[in-house]
Each structure stands twice: as C-alpha cells, then as structure tokens.
Amino acid sequence: MKILPAISESSSVFSYNRFGVAGIDKPKVSHDGLNIVNTLREALTSVGFEPPFLLVGHSLGGLYANLCSLLPE
C-alpha cells in the first residue's frame, strides 16, 4: 500500500481486497479461482479500466493474477 501513491503518479492504479479478505463481505458464490478472476474483471470494467493490465498480487493474489492471464476473457 505504501508504494501506490508513487506508482499512481505515472500509471493508473486499482487496488482492492477480494471478498472475504480484510473485513470485506464474504462472497455469495463459491470462492474458487474462476469466480475470483471474474469478479476482478468485473471490478476493473466497472471503473473503466480496459486490457491490457499489469496485475500484481500479494501472496495468494499472485496465483490469481497468473490465473487471470491464463483464462480467456
């Protein structure tokens, strides 16, 4: 979180917590990789971001970032 302000000076930045993480509401659908990737894509679209993206994930989020790059849109 500390580097986001500096990065946002030269790039668009979108940061979020997945459902069920850090006090965010629990998911209403199964919490599998496919649903997590689809939720991220919906969130990015809802704020007006369009591919291509550079996804950076922390811990398990890194695996979901890789999964996002492997699944068709």
C-alpha positions, 0 to 999 in steps of 0.5 A, spaced: 500 500 500 505 504 501 508 504 494 501 506 490 501 513 491 508 513 487 506 508 482 499 512 481 503 518 479 505 515 472 500 509 471 493 508 473 492 504 479 486 499 482 487 496 488 482 492 492 481 486 497 477 480 494 471 478 498 472 475 504 479 478 505 480 484 510 473 485 513 470 485 506 463 481 505 464 474 504 462 472 497 455 469 495 458 464 490 463 459 491 470 462 492 474 458 487 479 461 482 474 462 476 469 466 480 475 470 483 478 472 476 471 474 474 469 478 479 476 482 478 474 483 471 468 485 473 471 490 478 476 493 473 470 494 467 466 497 472 471 503 473 473 503 466 479 500 466 480 496 459 486 490 457 491 490 457 493 490 465 499 489 469 496 485 475 500 484 481 498 480 487 500 479 494 501 472 496 495 468 494 493 474 489 499 472 485 496 465 483 490 469 481 493 474 477 497 468 473 490 465 473 487 471 470 492 471 464 491 464 463 483 464 462 480 467 456 476 473 457 
